[in-house]
Amino acid sequence: MKRERTVLATLLAAALAAPLTGCVTSSELVAADGSHRLIARDSQSGITVVLTTESWAGDSNYGDDLTVVHVLVANMGSDPVLLAPGDFELHDRRGFRYVLYDAGGAFAAMPADQAAGHQGEIPYDPGRSLAYESVRTQDGELGRLALPWGVLLPGTQMRGFIYFDDVRDSANHATLKWHAQTPEHRPLADFGFALHVARLR
C-alpha cells in the first residue's frame, strides 16, 4: 500500500511590526501568529520545506497581482523527490482553488561533464494534476526567480518562488499544500501550510 501522510507546518516566530492607524490600504499573507515563515519537516522521508510569504523583491506589479510565496525544499532522505507544478495547490476555506501559474523554469540532475553541453528547454513531469496554467513575461523575471521543476536528488535542495491567483482580495484564510512524491509517482508525504490574510492599516 502506498504510504501518504500529512505533515503539519510548525512556525518560526517573526513578529510583525505594530499596525499603523488609518484606513485599510493593503493586505499580507501570513501564518496564524502573524509571521512570514513556516517550516515543515517529515522525518520519515527526510524532506524539509521552508515557506516564506511577502518576500517578493521583484517587479511590484507582479507582487500586487499574484499570490507569491518563496519555497525552499531540502531533500535529506534516501529517495529522489519530484518538484512539479501539478503537486502544489492553494485553496481557501470555501474550497475554492486558486490557479498556479507555471513560469517554465526547470532543472535536470546530470553529471557535471554533461551539464555544460546541455542546450534547449528541459522537459519536466507536470505531476499529479494538470490544473495549472503557463505564464511567460517579456522580461523573463517570473521564470528566472521561480522554483524550477525537476528531480531533487538526496542531499540537495532547491529554492524559488511559486505563483498563484491572488488570494488576498477574495479570502481571509487559505491552505497551501504540496503532495511530495518520487519521480515514479510514489507518494512520500503531504505538506500543509495554513495561511491568513492580514489587513494592514
N, C-alpha and C positions, 0 to 999 in steps of 0.2 A: 504494500500500500504506500502510495506517495505520502510523504510527510509534509504538513503545511501548518505553520504556527503563526500567531500574531505576536509581534514584538511591540510593546508599548514604549513610547518615547519618554525619556527622562529629560529633565530640564536643566540647563546650565543657567544659573541666575545671572541676569544682566538688567539691572533696574532701569526703567525709563525715566527720563527727566520729568520733573513736575510739569503738568499741563499748564499752558498759558490760558489766561482768561480771554473771553471774546467769543465770536461766532465759530461754529464748526467750519474749518477751512480745508481739512484733509483727513485722511484715514490711513492706518497702517495695519499690516498683517503681523500678528504677534502670537506668542504662546499664551497659555492661560494666566501665567504670572506677569505678563507684560514684557517678557524678554524676547529677544530676536533669534536665539539659538536653541535648537533642540538636538539631543543626541539619543540615538537608539543603537543598542548593541545586542547581537544574538550570539551567545557563547557557543552554541552547537555548530553553526555554520561558519563562525569566525568573522562575520560581517559587522562593520560599524558604519553607521550613516550619521552624518552631521548636516543638519538642515538650518540654513540661515535666511531669515526674511529681511526685507528692506535694506539689502546690501548692494543693490544695483548701482554701479558707478558709471554706467554708460550713458547714452543719449537719454535725457529725461523724458522725451516723448514716448519712448518705449516703456519706461517705468510707469508713466502715467496711464497708459492704455492697457497694460498687461499685468497679471499677477506674475511676478518674477521672484523665484527663490533660488538660492545657491545651494547646491548639493555636493557633498564630498562622500565618496564611498571608498572604504578601505576593506580589502579582502585579505584577512589574516587566516583564512581557513585553508582547507586542502582541495576544494573544488573551484574550477573556473566559474565566474559569475557573469551572466549576461546583463549588459546595460542596453535597454531597448525602450523606445518611446511608448510602445503599447503596454508596458508593465507599470507605468505611472498613471495615477488618476487623482483628480481633485473633485470632491462633491460636497454640497452643503447639507444641512440637516433635513431639508425637504427632499433630498435625494437627487437634486439637480446636479448634473455632471458638467464640469467646465472643460472645454476643449483644450487639449495640449497641442502646442504648436511646435512642430519638429523643424529646427533650424538647419538640419542637414549635416551637422558635424559627425564624423566617425573616425575610429581608430582601429588598427589591426595589430594584433600581437604577432611579431615576426622577429627572426634573428636580426641582430644589428647589421650584418653584412648584406641582408636583403632590403632592409628598410630604406637605405639611401637610393636604391634603384627603383623604388615603387613610384608609379605615376598613375594619375587618373583618380576617379572617385572610388572610395572604398565602400563596397556594398555591406549592408548590415541586416540582421534579423530584426523585424519590426516588433517581435514579442507576442504576448498573448492576445492582443487586441489591435484592430486597425482603426479604432475610434480616435484618431488624431488627424491633424491637418499639417501640411507642409507650409513653411513660411520662409521667404527669402527677402532680404533687404538690399538695396543698391549699395549701401556702404559696407555690407557684409558683417556688421557688428554683432547681430544676434547669433550668427553661425560661429563667429570667432570666439565668442565668450560662452557658448553653450556647453552643457555637459555632453561630451561626444558619446556616440553609441558604439558598442563593440563588446569584446570579451575581456573581462578583468581577471588576469591570472592571479594565482595565490601569491601573496606577499607584495601586491601592488595596490595602488589607489588611483582614483580619477576624480576630478572636480570640474564644476562648471555650473551654469545657470540653466534652469528649465522654465518654460514659458506656458502660461495658461491664459484663457479668457479672464478678464478682471473680475474677481470675486468681491472686491471691496464695496462696490456700489449696489450689490444685489443681495448680500447675505451678511449675517453677523458672525456666523461660525462655519467652519469648513474642516474637512479632513483630507490630508494628502496621504495617499498610500502608494507604496512600492511593493510589488509582488516579485520578490527576488527568486530567480531560477537559474539553473545551469544552461549552457548552450544547447543541451539535449532536451530542454524544457522540463526538467525535473524540479519541482518546487523546493525551495530552500527555506524561506521564511517570508512572512508578510510584515512590513514595517508601516506603522501608522502614526501620523503626526496631527494632533488636534490643534487647529489654528483659530484665532479670533480676530475680528476686525475692531481695532481701537479707533474711536472717533477723536481726533485731535482738535483742540480749541485754541 
